[in-house]
Amino acid sequence: MSKELTTEHDNLINLSISRSWTMPEFKIKNFVGNAQITPYAKLKQYLTELSGRQSAVENMEYEHKKLELQIELEKEFAELADSPAKRKLHELEVFKLTTMFEKSSYRLRDTYAERDLYIKVIEDFNNSPEARLPDGRLLMDILDDAVICEQLEREHWTLRLAKQTAMDMIAYGRAGVGNMEAVTMLEPDQQMDVMKIACEFFIRNENRTTALLNATNEALMANRLPPSALTAQLVFNGQQITVSKHGE
């Protein structure tokens, strides 16, 4: 099948293999870090991700070096082969292993990049105001303090369960069974904290959504609202909406 590929097709395949597809910093900060809600949980998640990337680096470095040695070994076997067929078979293995080695190089490069990016994100976090407790101490410096960490865990789970409960209320109009079961596992005072925060989040979001809906409807009726890039994907009466700038 490869013989049917054009040069352009080969270039596309090589690009897809060699291109770096590492997780972008934007995604790490917004959907890995901010998913944790509190700074303490965010730092823990960043460190967990960094640990995983370092383990991946160590494993891939081993496999990469192993491939390099296997290539050398197959070359030696090819030189010592006592028949043309055996020599060709070892040369074929060299070709296969060399291809694997090249792909391994790209994966190792990407793993290094992701590990280094998590290091940068953690350094950025430590240099930000949210990395410090109210008394000025760095969160990084209290991770071995069991008492403080327990307090921060309580805060994290209060806010996390409140947000999850509020998301249920936004989506379905009421708290879901799963989240309520988790909430009822807490002490009574923490249950009340969770539900108060969830209700506030829900009401504030409802008010914001209502205000935005009213403003959007007014602007649309007055023909003052050019379509966004997402809106432009909608089709009405067989016509796709055209994106334009304000005032055009």
N, C-alpha and C positions, 0 to 999 in steps of 0.2 A: 504494500500500500504506500510506503514511503516514496517509492519511485514515481508515484503519480503526483506528488506534491511539487508545486512550483517554487521558485526561489523566494517569492513573496510569502508563500505559505511557510516555508522553512524559517524565514525571518520572524514571522508571527509566533511560531512555536518556540524559537530560541528566546524571543522577548518574554514570552509567558513564563519560561523556565528561569531566566536570569534576572527578571524584574524583582525588586524587593517588595514583598507584600506584608511588611510588618505592620503591627497595630500603630496607628497614628497617635500622637500625643493628645490631640483633641479627644479622641475616643477614650483614652486612658483616664484623662482628668474628669471627663463628664460622665462616662458610663461605667467606669470601674471605681474611681474615687468617689464621685458625688453620689453614686448609688448607695454608699454606706451611711449617708446622712450626717453623722457626727465626725468631727476631725479625728477623734481617737480611733473610730472604726475605719476611717479612711486610711490612716497611717498603717494600721494593722493589715489592711488589704493590700496596700502597696508593698509592704514588706513580705507578705505571703507570695505575691506575684513575683517579686524579685528573687525569692528563694527558689521558686519553681523554675524561673529562667536560668538561674545559676546551675541547678541540677541538670537542666536540658543542655546547657553549654558543656558541662563535664561529660555527659553521656555522648554527645555528638563529637566532641574532641576525640574521645576514645574510638568511636566508630570510624571517624575520618582517618585517624592514624592507622587503624587496622586495615582499611581499604588500601592505603598507600603501601603498606607492607605486603598485602596480598598481591598487588600489582607487581611488586619487585619479585615475589616468589614465583608468580606465573611466568615472568620473563626469564627467570633462571630455569624453570622447567622447560620452556620453549628452546632455550639454548642447548639443553642437555637431552632433548628428545631424540630417540633413536629411530624415528620414522617421520616422514613428512606429515602424515595425518595427525600424529600426536603433537607435532610442532604447531600445526594450524589450529588444533583444538585449544592449545595453551594461548596462542595469539588471539583467538576469539575471546577467551576469558579475559585477557588483558584489555581488549576493546570494551567488553562489558563492564569490567571493574573501573576502567578509566571514565566511562560515562557516569557511573555511579559516584565516582570520586568528585567529578565536576558538579553534579547536582548536590552532593553533600557539602561542597564548598559554599554553594549559594545558601543552603539551609543554615550552615554554621554562621555565615555572615549575617543572616537575618536574626538569628538567635542572639548573637553578640549585640546587634543593634537594639533589639527589644530589651535586653538586659540593661544596656547602657542608658536607654531611654527611661526605664524605671528608676535607675539611680538618679538621673536628672530630675525626674518628677518628685522624688523624695527630697532631694536637695532644695528644689523650688518650694515644696511644702514646708520644709523646716525653716525657710527664710521668710515665710508668710506669717501674718498675725494669727491665723487659726491654729498654728502649730504650738501655741503657748497656752498654758493654763492661766486662769485669772491672776495667779500669784507670780506670773512671769516665767515659770519653769517650762522647758521644752517637753512636749509629750514624749519625744524620743528618750528623754532621760528618766521617765517614770514608769517605763514599761515593765520594770522588775518590781515595782511597788504594788503588791497584791491588793492592799487596801484601796488605793486610789483607782486602780484598774477595775475593781469591783464596782466602785461608784460610777465610773465612766461606762461600764457595761450596762448598768441599770439605766443610765441616761440614754444610751444608744437604743436599747430595746424598747424603752418608752416611746421614743420618737419613731422608731422603725415600725412598731405595731400600730402607732397612731396613723402614720402615713398609709400603711397597707389597709387599715380600716377605712380611712378617708377615700382611698381609691375605690374600694368596694361601694361606698356610698355614692361616689360620683358616677360610677358605671352602672350600678343596679338600684340605687336609691336606698340601700340598706347595707349594713355590715354583713359580710359573708360568714358562713359557719366556721370555716377554717381559721380565720383571723380572730373571731370571737372566742373560739376554743382556746387559742393561744393567750388571748387577753385574760380569760378567766383563770389561767394558771398562775397569774401574778397575785401579789398581795393586794388587798382591797384598795389601799390608797393609791397604788400604782395603776390599778385598773381605772380608777377615776381620772387620774392624770392622762392616761392614754385616751379615754373617751372624750374628755374635754378638748384635748388638742385635735383629735380627729374631727369633732364637730366644728371647731373653729376653722380648720383647714377646709372642710367641706363647704361651709357657709361663705367663707371668703372667696373660694374658687367659683361658687355659684354666682355671687355678686359680680365678680370680674367677668365671667362668661356672659352674663346678662348684659352688662355694660358694653362689652365688645360686640355682641350680637346687635344691640340697638344702634351703636355707632356705625357698624358695617352696613346695616340695612339702610340707615339714613344716607350714607355716602353712596351706596349703590343706587338708591332711588333718585338721588340728585345727579347721577352720572359723574360722580367725583372719585370713583374707585377703579383704577386700572387693575386688570387681573394680575395676580401673582403668578410665579412660575408654576406652582402647583395647580392653581385654578385654570391655567391655560391648557391643562390636560383634559379638561371637561369638554364635552361636545354637546351642543344644543342645535336641534333642527338640522343635523348633518353638517354643521359648521363648527370648526374648532376655534375656541377663543384665541384672539391674538394678543400677545403681551405687548403693552405699550408703556411709555414713561408718563409720569404725571405731567399734565398740561398738554399732551399731544392728542 
